[in-house]
Amino acid sequence: MYKEQPEFTIESLLSRLNKWRFYPKFQLERHFDVILSFILPDLLAQFVRNGNSSLPKEISAECMAKAHIIPEFPLPLRFFKETDHHQAIAVDFALFIPDKELKRIENVLFVELKTDESSARETQNEYMEQLQTSIPQERGNFGGIVSEIIEMILASNNPRKYLYLLHNFSAMGLTKRLGNMFEDFFNNTNRFQKAKFLKSEDTVPDLSHINYSPLLIAPQSVTEKLFSNSASSSLPVLGFNTAKNLIEKIENKTNRKLLSILGEYLDQWNSSPISRIEDEDFFKTLTSKENVT
């Protein structure tokens, strides 16, 4: 059990994640999401090229490959329903996909990653499904999401990270240019007047041209749990088996090593860790001396 720690490589990292996923409180997706982000645009571009995608038809593979990623994107609950609370659900990734001329954002894809059925929550799925079916018309375009996030900033006592998010919005043309707001905030945190910069009516331009849609990336064990309820059946899904096959088609010299071994782990992670532990031969292998780290 006691041995020298392995050298850090992408292989040793994925191997450790593969073993640690069997511990009771370890969430594989909370560690794997950063790794996945390095190939996610290329993976989804291949998903589009494959022709069996349930993504919007107007998204091209070339544009998808150029997407800008924001992790743990806060979707305000007030975008979905009437509430007095400035709260949000966190979606694992928001991919901001440009048009063919790379001049403006034309599509946003909200991607939820699940690796274990214990983290699959029907309530969160319901919000994801609403993104393609039932947002009230009066707040239904993407400008409504940006406006509600700004309301969250105005209501927050500590908006540092939200202002960084807003900086990304400004750079992508999703808000007006906010000038010296960020410098003013970091130099004068205690006296920062958020409303001075954000209350004007022209903070959020017309974003009605932006289409948005959801996507779930998950193993079979998760989809079996979620889709046992037919209400969840309309949510587009990229399964781990499909992802494994698509990865083999990606040509990316920079991430060649990651791509070469990732398919193997997606194949293993497609099944539930509980079902694998219940397999006697696997359990013996997992707990052998050379495999305990």
Secondary structure, DSSP 8 states (H G I E B T S, - for coil): ---------HHHHHHHHHHHTTSTT--THHHHHHHHHTTHHHHHHHHHHTS---S-TT--HHHHTT-EEEEEEEEEGGGTS--S---EEEEEEEEEEE-TTSSSEEEEEEEEE--SGGG--HHHHHHHHHHHH---GGG-SHHHHHHHHHHHHHH-S--HHHHHHHHHHHHTTSS---TTHHHHHHH-GGG--HHHHH-STTSS---TT-EEEEEEEE-HHHHHHHTTSGGGTTS-EEEHHHHHHHHTT---STTHHHHHHHHHHHHHHTS-HHHHHTSHHHHHHHTSGGG--
